[in-house]
Amino acid sequence: MSYTAIVDYGVGNLKSVSNALTYVGVDNRITGEAGELERANAILLPGVGAFPDAIQKLRQTGLDQSILHMGRKKPVLGICLGMQLLFDRGEEGKDCTGLGVISGSVRCMETPYKLPHIGWNALSFPQPSPLFLGLEEGAWVYFVHSFSGRADDPSQVIATTDYGMEVVAAVQNGNFFGTQFHPEKSGEVGLQILKNFGAMNP
């Protein structure tokens, strides 16, 4: 049976992501078991909260290695904090290492606007990605964050937005994808993104 595994590691709004995937016809399971990740056709890494706590929980369970291993052959999508964990390191509270899939670091946003950044913003697509098939420049999505990724490699940035600074809104490296925004809270645009991700399942 083909399904997407939603990683349960104690942080993240798992049910809303699961409901959104189900709505667009993507079978899914919420799991914290490495074996389930291995059997899945794709992996979704959600996340809400602080970078240090989240990466510690992933490492304590060994799910960090499962995600990295599976990502060599299956699509992986990190959402919000889940995207941030894909970076080399995070500087929220203390400096700590991430999963090392995306080159760069996650730091507090340097913007004259109010933090956290909460609300709808338009996307720009500096380069094409299968994650955004069917979407037009300026598509609106929903953000909730105070920290954002600074990518060392521009080729890994597949979407940006403006919030008094250029914000890395989405990244890709091989089978690894990440969105700083919440597709499950982004209406029809977000559902299209989740549908596109589901279509990548091998």
VEXDREN-2710 file (C-alpha; in Angstrom, 1 decimal):
% VEXDREN-2710
k/r/px/py/pz
1/MET/0.0/0.0/0.0
2/SER/1.3/3.4/-1.0
3/TYR/1.2/6.0/1.8
4/THR/3.0/9.1/3.1
5/ALA/4.4/8.8/6.7
6/ILE/3.8/11.9/8.8
7/VAL/6.7/11.9/11.4
8/ASP/5.4/12.0/15.0
9/TYR/8.3/13.2/17.2
10/GLY/6.3/15.2/19.7
11/VAL/6.2/18.6/17.8
12/GLY/3.7/19.6/15.2
13/ASN/0.1/19.8/14.3
14/LEU/-0.1/16.3/12.9
15/LYS/-3.9/16.0/12.5
16/SER/-4.4/19.1/10.3
17/VAL/-1.6/17.9/8.0
18/SER/-3.1/14.4/7.9
19/ASN/-6.5/15.8/7.1
20/ALA/-5.2/18.0/4.3
21/LEU/-3.4/15.1/2.7
22/THR/-6.5/12.9/3.0
23/TYR/-8.6/15.7/1.4
24/VAL/-6.3/15.7/-1.7
25/GLY/-6.4/11.9/-2.0
26/VAL/-3.0/11.1/-0.4
27/ASP/-3.1/8.1/1.9
28/ASN/-1.1/8.8/5.1
29/ARG/-0.1/7.5/8.5
30/ILE/1.0/9.4/11.6
31/THR/4.0/7.4/13.0
32/GLY/7.0/7.6/15.2
33/GLU/8.3/4.2/14.1
34/ALA/11.4/3.9/11.8
35/GLY/10.0/0.8/10.2
36/GLU/6.9/2.7/9.1
37/LEU/9.1/5.4/7.5
38/GLU/11.0/2.7/5.6
39/ARG/7.8/1.2/4.2
40/ALA/6.3/4.6/3.3
41/ASN/6.5/6.0/-0.2
42/ALA/7.1/9.5/1.1
43/ILE/7.8/11.3/4.4
44/LEU/6.4/14.5/5.7
45/LEU/8.2/16.2/8.6
46/PRO/6.0/18.8/10.4
47/GLY/7.1/21.0/13.2
48/VAL/6.0/23.7/15.6
49/GLY/8.2/25.1/18.4
50/ALA/11.9/25.6/18.9
51/PHE/14.7/24.2/16.7
52/PRO/16.9/22.8/19.6
53/ASP/14.1/20.9/21.2
54/ALA/12.9/19.5/17.9
55/ILE/16.3/18.3/16.7
56/GLN/17.0/16.8/20.1
57/LYS/13.8/14.8/19.9
58/LEU/14.6/13.5/16.4
59/ARG/18.0/12.4/17.5
60/GLN/16.8/10.8/20.7
61/THR/14.4/8.6/18.7
62/GLY/16.9/7.9/15.9
63/LEU/14.3/9.3/13.4
64/ASP/16.9/11.8/12.1
65/GLN/18.9/9.0/10.6
66/SER/15.8/7.3/9.2
67/ILE/14.7/10.5/7.5
68/LEU/18.2/11.1/6.0
69/HIS/18.4/7.5/4.8
70/MET/14.9/7.4/3.3
71/GLY/15.4/10.8/1.6
72/ARG/18.0/9.3/-0.6
73/LYS/15.3/7.4/-2.5
74/LYS/12.0/8.9/-1.4
75/PRO/10.5/12.4/-1.3
76/VAL/10.7/14.2/2.0
77/LEU/8.8/17.4/2.8
78/GLY/9.5/19.5/5.9
79/ILE/6.9/22.1/6.9
80/CYS/7.7/25.2/8.9
81/LEU/10.1/24.1/11.7
82/GLY/10.4/20.8/9.7
83/MET/11.9/22.8/6.9
84/GLN/14.2/24.7/9.3
85/LEU/15.5/21.3/10.6
86/LEU/16.8/20.5/7.1
87/PHE/19.4/23.3/7.3
88/ASP/23.0/22.8/8.6
89/ARG/22.4/24.6/11.8
90/GLY/20.0/26.7/13.8
91/GLU/20.6/29.6/16.1
92/GLU/17.4/29.7/18.1
93/GLY/18.3/29.9/21.7
94/LYS/21.6/28.2/21.1
95/ASP/23.7/27.2/18.2
96/CYS/23.0/23.6/17.2
97/THR/23.4/21.3/14.2
98/GLY/20.4/20.4/12.0
99/LEU/20.0/17.6/9.5
100/GLY/22.5/19.1/7.0
101/VAL/20.4/18.7/3.9
102/ILE/20.2/22.4/3.0
103/SER/23.4/24.5/3.2
104/GLY/23.0/27.5/5.6
105/SER/21.6/28.4/8.9
106/VAL/18.3/29.4/10.6
107/ARG/18.4/32.7/12.4
108/CYS/16.0/35.3/13.8
109/MET/14.5/37.4/11.0
110/GLU/16.0/40.9/10.6
111/THR/13.0/43.0/9.5
112/PRO/11.4/46.3/10.6
113/TYR/8.0/44.5/10.6
114/LYS/6.4/42.9/13.6
115/LEU/7.5/39.4/14.7
116/PRO/6.4/36.7/14.7
117/HIS/5.5/36.9/11.0
118/ILE/1.9/35.8/11.0
119/GLY/-0.3/35.9/7.9
120/TRP/-0.6/35.6/4.2
121/ASN/2.3/36.5/1.8
122/ALA/2.8/36.1/-1.9
123/LEU/5.4/33.7/-3.3
124/SER/8.1/34.3/-6.0
125/PHE/9.6/31.3/-7.7
126/PRO/13.3/31.9/-8.6
127/GLN/13.4/28.5/-10.2
128/PRO/11.0/25.7/-11.1
129/SER/10.2/22.8/-8.8
130/PRO/7.7/19.9/-9.1
131/LEU/6.4/21.1/-5.7
132/PHE/4.8/24.1/-7.4
133/LEU/3.4/22.7/-10.6
134/GLY/0.2/24.5/-11.6
135/LEU/0.9/27.6/-9.4
136/GLU/1.4/31.1/-10.7
137/GLU/3.9/33.7/-9.5
138/GLY/2.3/35.6/-6.6
139/ALA/0.4/32.7/-5.1
140/TRP/-0.6/33.4/-1.5
141/VAL/0.3/31.1/1.4
142/TYR/0.1/31.3/5.2
143/PHE/3.2/31.9/7.4
144/VAL/3.7/31.7/11.2
145/HIS/7.4/32.2/12.2
146/SER/10.1/34.4/13.7
147/PHE/13.1/32.5/12.5
148/SER/14.0/31.9/8.8
149/GLY/16.6/30.0/6.8
150/ARG/19.6/31.8/5.2
151/ALA/20.6/29.5/2.3
152/ASP/24.3/29.4/1.3
153/ASP/23.4/27.9/-2.1
154/PRO/20.8/29.9/-4.1
155/SER/20.1/26.9/-6.3
156/GLN/18.5/25.2/-3.3
157/VAL/15.9/28.1/-2.9
158/ILE/12.8/27.4/-4.9
159/ALA/10.5/30.1/-3.4
160/THR/10.8/33.4/-1.6
161/THR/8.6/36.0/-0.1
162/ASP/9.0/39.6/1.2
163/TYR/8.5/40.6/4.8
164/GLY/10.7/43.6/5.1
165/MET/13.5/41.3/4.0
166/GLU/13.7/38.4/1.5
167/VAL/12.5/35.4/3.2
168/VAL/13.4/31.9/2.1
169/ALA/9.9/30.4/1.7
170/ALA/10.8/27.0/0.2
171/VAL/13.9/24.9/-0.4
172/GLN/14.8/21.8/-2.3
173/ASN/17.9/19.5/-2.5
174/GLY/17.3/16.3/-4.4
175/ASN/14.4/14.5/-2.9
176/PHE/14.3/16.8/0.1
177/PHE/11.8/19.7/0.0
178/GLY/10.8/22.2/2.7
179/THR/8.3/25.0/3.0
180/GLN/8.5/27.7/5.7
181/PHE/4.8/28.4/5.2
182/HIS/2.0/25.9/6.2
183/PRO/0.5/24.3/3.1
184/GLU/-2.3/22.8/5.2
185/LYS/-3.4/26.3/6.2
186/SER/-2.9/27.9/2.8
187/GLY/-6.3/27.1/1.1
188/GLU/-6.4/25.9/-2.5
189/VAL/-2.7/26.9/-3.1
190/GLY/-1.5/24.8/-0.2
191/LEU/-3.7/21.8/-1.2
192/GLN/-2.2/21.9/-4.7
193/ILE/1.3/21.8/-3.2
194/LEU/0.4/18.8/-1.0
195/LYS/-1.2/17.2/-4.1
196/ASN/2.0/17.8/-6.1
197/PHE/4.0/16.3/-3.3
198/GLY/1.8/13.2/-3.2
199/ALA/2.3/12.8/-7.0
200/MET/6.0/12.4/-6.5
201/ASN/5.6/9.1/-4.5
202/PRO/7.6/6.4/-6.3
END
